[in-house]
Amino acid sequence: MGSAPAWPLRVDDASSRPAGPRVVSDSAPEENTDTFCRRLGFPRRIRLLSAHDYQRVFAQPERSSDTVLSVLARTNTLGYARLGMAISRKVAPKAHQRNRIKRVIRESFRHLSLELTGIDFVVMARTGVIHRTNNEIRASIEHHLQRLVRLCANS
């Protein structure tokens, strides 16, 4: 008639669906996992969202550019850095290309976010960026962000 399952079914208290075997991950720190996950996220407060925010940066920016990216920066009064991106279809015609570029930029920004305080950044891709590797894009954005932090501190 019926056979028993290969592993014993457990029912979680919070839901009625059975819970499978639990896997313990060693990748997250033990002391405060919530803080760790939030720090690696990309919440709304650290994004440039409105046209006004972009216009403010475009009005009087500090600039840094190379053959891969062009980055504009301007200090803000918020005490934390914010990021905006302008990756056009002219530079990367396919959506998956634009998404890859934005993903690499966001990742680099997150890793440097503790060093970046009180600055708004707008990153624009340049022609040929789709032929660059993720490491080349990452090196370029990290160079620009560190350079612009120095420039904004001097002004």
Backbone as CSV, one residue per row, in Angstrom:
resi,resn,N_x,N_y,N_z,CA_x,CA_y,CA_z,C_x,C_y,C_z
1,MET,0.812,-1.174,0.000,0.000,0.000,0.000,0.867,1.253,0.000
2,GLY,1.142,1.852,1.131,1.955,3.057,1.185,3.307,2.744,1.790
3,SER,4.286,3.528,1.419,5.611,3.330,1.982,6.006,4.556,2.792
4,ALA,6.862,4.348,3.740,7.329,5.448,4.582,8.325,6.298,3.806
5,PRO,8.368,7.604,4.070,9.329,8.465,3.368,10.760,8.110,3.756
6,ALA,11.697,8.475,2.896,13.106,8.161,3.116,13.660,8.877,4.338
7,TRP,13.151,10.045,4.674,13.591,10.773,5.853,12.352,11.168,6.637
8,PRO,12.448,11.262,7.927,11.250,11.587,8.710,10.780,13.010,8.439
9,LEU,9.483,13.163,8.250,8.902,14.471,8.010,8.712,15.199,9.329
10,ARG,9.109,16.462,9.366,8.863,17.315,10.518,7.959,18.445,10.064
11,VAL,7.102,18.875,10.895,6.232,19.995,10.555,6.659,21.185,11.400
12,ASP,6.994,22.294,10.714,7.367,23.515,11.429,6.148,24.068,12.141
13,ASP,6.387,24.742,13.246,5.301,25.365,13.982,4.684,26.509,13.197
14,ALA,5.486,27.228,12.418,5.010,28.411,11.714,4.199,28.073,10.465
15,SER,4.386,26.915,9.894,3.653,26.570,8.679,3.264,25.103,8.725
16,SER,2.411,24.727,7.798,1.947,23.344,7.795,2.723,22.471,6.822
17,ARG,3.666,23.064,6.090,4.424,22.235,5.147,5.575,21.546,5.860
18,PRO,5.921,20.361,5.400,6.996,19.621,6.072,8.350,20.293,5.852
19,ALA,9.179,20.226,6.844,10.525,20.778,6.754,11.489,19.645,6.457
20,GLY,12.375,19.870,5.520,13.361,18.857,5.150,14.550,18.891,6.084
21,PRO,15.578,18.180,5.745,16.790,18.200,6.564,17.366,19.612,6.608
22,ARG,17.870,20.015,7.743,18.406,21.358,7.889,19.890,21.381,7.564
23,VAL,20.292,22.404,6.831,21.680,22.575,6.453,22.218,23.782,7.206
24,VAL,23.319,23.612,7.876,23.946,24.693,8.621,25.054,25.282,7.773
25,SER,25.011,26.607,7.594,26.004,27.283,6.772,27.069,27.913,7.657
26,ASP,28.315,27.786,7.250,29.418,28.395,7.979,29.796,29.754,7.405
27,SER,29.088,30.224,6.365,29.498,31.437,5.685,29.121,32.707,6.444
28,ALA,28.054,32.711,7.216,27.627,33.913,7.932,28.247,33.955,9.318
29,PRO,28.597,35.134,9.799,29.147,35.221,11.139,28.091,34.869,12.176
30,GLU,28.533,34.327,13.294,27.601,33.851,14.294,27.017,34.961,15.151
31,GLU,27.780,36.059,15.389,27.343,37.032,16.379,26.071,37.767,15.990
32,ASN,25.951,38.288,14.779,24.762,39.037,14.412,24.507,38.900,12.922
33,THR,23.778,37.894,12.558,23.535,37.588,11.156,22.695,38.677,10.492
34,ASP,21.738,39.269,11.217,20.890,40.297,10.627,21.705,41.501,10.161
35,THR,22.627,41.967,10.985,23.466,43.099,10.620,24.331,42.758,9.422
36,PHE,24.873,41.554,9.408,25.712,41.104,8.300,24.932,41.121,6.988
37,CYS,23.719,40.591,6.981,22.914,40.534,5.763,22.490,41.923,5.315
38,ARG,22.118,42.796,6.267,21.712,44.141,5.900,22.874,44.926,5.318
39,ARG,24.066,44.740,5.862,25.233,45.476,5.378,25.558,45.111,3.937
40,LEU,25.311,43.866,3.557,25.614,43.434,2.202,24.479,43.704,1.228
41,GLY,23.356,44.187,1.706,22.235,44.489,0.832,22.434,45.801,0.096
42,PHE,21.419,46.212,-0.636,21.454,47.479,-1.356,20.123,48.191,-1.121
43,PRO,19.909,48.671,0.121,18.609,49.259,0.465,18.341,50.557,-0.279
44,ARG,17.084,50.982,-0.267,16.661,52.181,-0.990,17.388,53.428,-0.515
45,ARG,17.720,53.503,0.759,18.306,54.735,1.278,19.689,55.015,0.702
46,ILE,20.384,54.003,0.170,21.717,54.244,-0.407,21.691,54.298,-1.931
47,ARG,20.502,54.475,-2.497,20.380,54.628,-3.947,19.972,56.057,-4.276
48,LEU,20.419,56.535,-5.406,19.889,57.795,-5.934,18.613,57.432,-6.673
49,LEU,17.478,57.957,-6.221,16.201,57.526,-6.772,15.508,58.581,-7.634
50,SER,15.624,59.822,-7.255,14.856,60.852,-7.959,15.718,61.599,-8.971
51,ALA,15.032,62.225,-9.906,15.721,63.044,-10.910,16.438,64.210,-10.233
52,HIS,15.873,64.716,-9.164,16.496,65.818,-8.420,17.858,65.393,-7.870
53,ASP,17.942,64.168,-7.350,19.219,63.666,-6.819,20.277,63.596,-7.921
54,TYR,19.894,63.082,-9.087,20.829,62.990,-10.208,21.239,64.385,-10.685
55,GLN,20.275,65.304,-10.794,20.576,66.660,-11.261,21.531,67.369,-10.317
56,ARG,21.380,67.117,-9.033,22.263,67.730,-8.048,23.709,67.280,-8.260
57,VAL,23.894,65.996,-8.566,25.250,65.486,-8.813,25.783,66.014,-10.142
58,PHE,24.941,66.051,-11.161,25.375,66.528,-12.476,25.692,68.023,-12.480
59,ALA,25.137,68.779,-11.536,25.314,70.233,-11.531,26.759,70.658,-11.258
60,GLN,27.383,70.118,-10.213,28.754,70.511,-9.858,29.529,69.280,-9.390
61,PRO,29.873,68.396,-10.292,30.504,67.144,-9.849,32.029,67.197,-9.803
62,GLU,32.572,66.305,-9.026,33.974,65.912,-9.168,33.924,64.755,-10.151
63,ARG,34.898,64.655,-11.050,34.845,63.651,-12.118,36.060,62.733,-12.093
64,SER,35.805,61.495,-12.517,36.884,60.535,-12.714,36.441,59.599,-13.825
65,SER,37.313,59.371,-14.808,36.913,58.489,-15.908,38.117,57.787,-16.508
66,ASP,37.821,56.690,-17.164,38.807,55.949,-17.940,38.079,55.340,-19.132
67,THR,38.661,54.340,-19.767,38.037,53.752,-20.957,36.848,52.867,-20.622
68,VAL,36.662,52.509,-19.351,35.586,51.597,-18.950,34.395,52.361,-18.382
69,LEU,34.653,53.257,-17.422,33.581,53.947,-16.709,33.889,55.423,-16.554
70,SER,32.840,56.185,-16.378,32.946,57.583,-15.996,32.107,57.746,-14.728
71,VAL,32.691,58.331,-13.695,32.012,58.445,-12.404,32.002,59.907,-11.984
72,LEU,30.832,60.382,-11.559,30.662,61.729,-11.039,30.348,61.617,-9.556
73,ALA,30.805,62.583,-8.767,30.552,62.543,-7.325,30.315,63.940,-6.800
74,ARG,29.522,64.010,-5.742,29.287,65.273,-5.050,28.945,64.962,-3.599
75,THR,29.451,65.772,-2.707,29.194,65.519,-1.291,27.722,65.733,-0.968
76,ASN,27.253,65.004,0.046,25.896,65.183,0.545,25.956,65.404,2.052
77,THR,24.835,65.710,2.650,24.803,65.976,4.088,24.211,64.817,4.874
78,LEU,24.098,63.661,4.253,23.407,62.530,4.875,24.295,61.695,5.789
79,GLY,25.598,61.738,5.592,26.488,60.932,6.421,26.745,59.542,5.879
80,TYR,26.146,59.193,4.761,26.413,57.912,4.105,26.415,58.130,2.603
81,ALA,27.038,57.203,1.891,27.172,57.322,0.440,25.934,56.767,-0.253
82,ARG,25.635,57.330,-1.422,24.539,56.826,-2.254,25.068,56.601,-3.670
83,LEU,24.440,55.665,-4.367,24.887,55.285,-5.704,23.752,55.398,-6.704
84,GLY,24.065,55.965,-7.853,23.162,55.989,-8.989,23.917,55.488,-10.210
85,MET,23.213,54.848,-11.120,23.867,54.306,-12.317,23.114,54.748,-13.567
86,ALA,23.852,55.010,-14.620,23.288,55.361,-15.918,23.991,54.488,-16.955
87,ILE,23.421,53.341,-17.225,23.987,52.397,-18.191,23.034,52.374,-19.386
88,SER,23.424,53.019,-20.465,22.506,53.195,-21.589,22.488,51.989,-22.528
89,ARG,21.431,51.943,-23.315,21.321,50.886,-24.332,22.326,51.090,-25.455
90,LYS,22.764,52.295,-25.630,23.775,52.570,-26.648,25.096,51.887,-26.296
91,VAL,25.410,51.848,-25.009,26.650,51.247,-24.532,26.525,49.730,-24.411
92,ALA,25.390,49.263,-23.894,25.146,47.832,-23.694,23.746,47.529,-24.219
93,PRO,23.637,47.095,-25.468,22.322,46.962,-26.103,21.409,45.907,-25.482
94,LYS,21.966,44.888,-24.889,21.134,43.806,-24.355,20.964,43.954,-22.845
95,ALA,19.776,43.626,-22.373,19.455,43.803,-20.953,20.397,43.011,-20.055
96,HIS,20.751,41.807,-20.451,21.624,40.998,-19.596,23.011,41.617,-19.485
97,GLN,23.448,42.360,-20.507,24.740,43.050,-20.435,24.674,44.211,-19.441
98,ARG,23.594,45.007,-19.524,23.421,46.121,-18.588,23.292,45.610,-17.155
99,ASN,22.561,44.531,-16.971,22.372,43.970,-15.631,23.689,43.470,-15.043
100,ARG,24.532,42.851,-15.857,25.836,42.370,-15.373,26.707,43.544,-14.917
101,ILE,26.724,44.592,-15.712,27.524,45.770,-15.374,27.028,46.372,-14.066
102,LYS,25.709,46.537,-13.944,25.141,47.117,-12.726,25.399,46.230,-11.511
103,ARG,25.329,44.932,-11.679,25.571,44.000,-10.569,27.007,44.128,-10.050
104,VAL,27.965,44.223,-10.960,29.373,44.346,-10.561,29.608,45.688,-9.862
105,ILE,29.002,46.754,-10.367,29.152,48.074,-9.758,28.541,48.086,-8.357
106,ARG,27.340,47.545,-8.212,26.698,47.497,-6.892,27.524,46.697,-5.896
107,GLU,28.061,45.569,-6.334,28.877,44.729,-5.455,30.116,45.489,-4.978
108,SER,30.795,46.158,-5.881,31.982,46.923,-5.503,31.625,48.059,-4.555
109,PHE,30.520,48.731,-4.824,30.066,49.819,-3.960,29.772,49.302,-2.549
110,ARG,29.110,48.164,-2.453,28.798,47.590,-1.136,30.055,47.268,-0.349
111,HIS,31.054,46.719,-1.021,32.285,46.343,-0.329,33.078,47.561,0.147
112,LEU,32.938,48.672,-0.554,33.656,49.895,-0.164,32.790,50.853,0.646
113,SER,31.553,50.478,0.934,30.607,51.422,1.533,31.034,51.938,2.898
114,LEU,31.824,51.190,3.644,32.271,51.666,4.954,33.276,52.811,4.814
115,GLU,34.016,52.840,3.706,34.992,53.900,3.463,34.340,55.141,2.839
116,LEU,33.187,54.962,2.224,32.523,56.042,1.502,31.468,56.661,2.407
117,THR,31.660,57.891,2.816,30.663,58.533,3.668,30.356,59.922,3.143
118,GLY,29.075,60.234,3.063,28.653,61.573,2.700,28.899,61.972,1.266
119,ILE,28.848,61.031,0.338,29.089,61.344,-1.078,28.041,60.640,-1.937
120,ASP,27.514,61.350,-2.919,26.628,60.760,-3.922,27.449,60.472,-5.170
121,PHE,27.313,59.261,-5.710,28.048,58.849,-6.912,27.064,58.535,-8.028
122,VAL,27.415,58.928,-9.250,26.689,58.497,-10.447,27.712,57.838,-11.356
123,VAL,27.468,56.568,-11.685,28.380,55.794,-12.527,27.761,55.649,-13.905
124,MET,28.540,55.991,-14.927,28.093,55.860,-16.311,29.076,54.954,-17.053
125,ALA,28.543,54.003,-17.780,29.392,53.091,-18.545,29.794,53.760,-19.851
126,ARG,30.965,53.378,-20.332,31.456,53.919,-21.593,31.468,52.826,-22.658
127,THR,31.587,53.226,-23.897,31.580,52.289,-25.014,32.674,51.243,-24.841
128,GLY,32.338,49.994,-25.055,33.295,48.903,-24.950,33.291,48.211,-23.602
129,VAL,32.480,48.695,-22.665,32.447,48.084,-21.338,31.945,46.640,-21.395
130,ILE,31.122,46.318,-22.375,30.578,44.951,-22.447,31.651,43.923,-22.798
131,HIS,32.773,44.379,-23.326,33.862,43.466,-23.664,34.850,43.296,-22.516
132,ARG,34.618,43.988,-21.413,35.507,43.896,-20.247,35.030,42.790,-19.313
133,THR,35.962,42.203,-18.602,35.612,41.169,-17.625,35.090,41.836,-16.352
134,ASN,34.449,41.036,-15.508,33.951,41.557,-14.236,35.085,42.126,-13.395
135,ASN,36.234,41.476,-13.399,37.373,41.956,-12.614,37.878,43.305,-13.121
136,GLU,37.868,43.508,-14.430,38.292,44.796,-14.982,37.323,45.907,-14.591
137,ILE,36.025,45.614,-14.648,35.024,46.601,-14.245,35.152,46.893,-12.755
138,ARG,35.338,45.859,-11.956,35.478,46.014,-10.504,36.703,46.865,-10.166
139,ALA,37.825,46.591,-10.811,39.040,47.368,-10.559,38.838,48.828,-10.946
140,SER,38.153,49.069,-12.045,37.911,50.428,-12.503,37.032,51.192,-11.507
141,ILE,35.924,50.602,-11.087,35.013,51.307,-10.174,35.673,51.549,-8.828
142,GLU,36.435,50.589,-8.338,37.104,50.776,-7.053,38.135,51.900,-7.131
143,HIS,38.862,51.972,-8.236,39.833,53.055,-8.444,39.123,54.409,-8.436
144,HIS,38.017,54.513,-9.187,37.287,55.777,-9.283,36.707,56.198,-7.936
145,LEU,36.104,55.264,-7.214,35.483,55.611,-5.934,36.527,56.112,-4.939
146,GLN,37.662,55.426,-4.870,38.716,55.850,-3.943,39.284,57.211,-4.344
147,ARG,39.465,57.430,-5.628,39.965,58.721,-6.115,38.992,59.851,-5.804
148,LEU,37.701,59.594,-6.017,36.700,60.630,-5.781,36.512,60.932,-4.306
149,VAL,36.719,59.956,-3.448,36.674,60.221,-2.009,37.767,61.215,-1.640
150,ARG,38.953,61.031,-2.194,40.052,61.982,-1.933,39.732,63.369,-2.479
151,LEU,39.198,63.429,-3.710,38.857,64.716,-4.321,37.772,65.453,-3.546
152,CYS,36.758,64.720,-3.121,35.659,65.362,-2.375,36.117,65.811,-0.995
153,ALA,37.057,65.103,-0.422,37.573,65.498,0.897,38.363,66.796,0.790
154,ASN,39.034,67.019,-0.325,39.838,68.230,-0.524,38.992,69.448,-0.860
155,SER,37.798,69.237,-1.400,36.986,70.391,-1.824,36.034,70.863,-0.762
